[in-house]
């Protein structure tokens, strides 16, 4: 299944964001002409309830990267899937006198068209996890707990 990996050509990609502080521990994230995101420190640290936090965004980024990477490989492989949904949970704990994300668990739920596609989808998830740029960039252990089912 490793034949689906991206062929690396030594390219470099740059992503830019801007943050404006709007209050104590609150701000706005902007990036080009994309919608702005309100940001706050977590409620546990005195932040504003209902706002995105850097911690939420990191967990969401790992989750989103797996989804987009899976979608890429599924298209390359010709796998037709009916649906993809995923939840993710990040655990922050004190390790060596620092709070860090120690683990991020991603739980993709994929529905494929036939039972014969279940194994293909499971293999593509493994390859996607190995190839995800974002999860490969964090030091937290990233684990998958997939659920793949067919409609037939």
N, C-alpha and C positions, 0 to 999 in steps of 0.2 A: 504494500500500500504506500510505501514511501516514494513511489514514482510520481506522486501527486504534489510533491513539495515544489515551492516556488524556486525557479532557477534564479540564483542571485547574480546580478550583473554589476555589483559595486555601485549602485545608485545611492543617492543621498536625498532624503525627503525632509522638508522643514515645515513645521506646524507652529503657528504663532497665536498667542492669546494675549489679551490685556485684562487687567483687573483694576477696578476703581473702588477704593474704600469709601463706603457710604455711611458708615456708623461703626460703633464699637463691635468689632468682629464680624461686620457685615460688608458685603460688596457686590459688585456686578462683574460677571465674566463676559468678555466680548471677544469675538473672533471674526474679522471681516464683516460680511453682510449677513451673518447667521443670527438667529434670535439670541438675545442676551439671557443669561442665567443668573438669578439671584442666589447669592452665596452667603452662608453664615457658618460660624463655628458650630459644632454639634451641641444640642441641648444639654448633654451631659457636662459640657464645659461652659455653660451659660449662654449658649447661642439661641437664635430665634427659632421657635417651632415652625415647622412647615417649609423651611428653606433647604435647598440642597447644601450639602457640606462637602469639603474636600474628600472626606472618607467615602461618602455616597458616590461621588464622581469617580474615585479610583475603582471601587467595586463595579460600578456600572461600565467603566471603560474596559475592564477585563472581560466582563460578560458580553459586551457589545463586540469586542474584538473576536471572541470565539464565534459568535453568530455570523459576523461578516466573513470570517475565514472559512467557516463551514459552508456558507452559501457559495463562496468562490469555488471550493473544491467540489461541491455537489454539481455545480454547473459544468465544471471541467470533466467530471466523471459521467455526466448525463443522468444523475440521480434526480428523479422527480419526487419531491416531497410535498405533502399536503399542508403541513403546518410545522412551525418551529416556535416554541416558547421557551423561555429560560428564566430561572430565578438564580440569584447569587447571594452568597452570604460571606462577609468578611469578618474575621475575628481579629480584634486588636487586644494585645496583652503585653504585660511587662516582661521583656526579655533582656537580660543583661543590663538592667537599670534604664531601659528605654522602652517606651510604648511603640510597638511596631505591628503591622499586619503580619500575623504569624501564619494565617491560612485563609485562602479564599476558595470557597466551594461553589461550583457552578452546576446547576441542575437543569440541563437542557431536556425538553420533552419534544420529541420529533415524531410526527406521523408520516409514514411513507405509504405508497400506493399498494405494495404487495409484501407478503412475508419474506420473499426472496431479497428484498431491498433492506431488510433490517440489519443484516451483517455489514452491508456496504455502508449504511449510515453510521453504524457503530465504528467502523474502521476510519471513516472520514472524520468523525469526531476526534479520534485519537490523533490523527495527522494534523487536524486543525489546532488541537491543544499544543502540539509540538511546534507549530508554525506561527502561533499568535504572537505578534510583535509586542503587544502590551504585556501579556502575562510573562513573556520571556524577559521583560525589563524590570519586573518587580521581584523582590527577594522573598516574598511570602510564598509558601507552598500552595500551588494551585492544583486542585483536584476536581475531577469530574464525577458526577453521579448521574449518568444519562438514563433516560427512559425512552426507548424507541418502540413504536407499535405500528401495525399496519391497519388499513381500513378494510382489507380483505383477508 
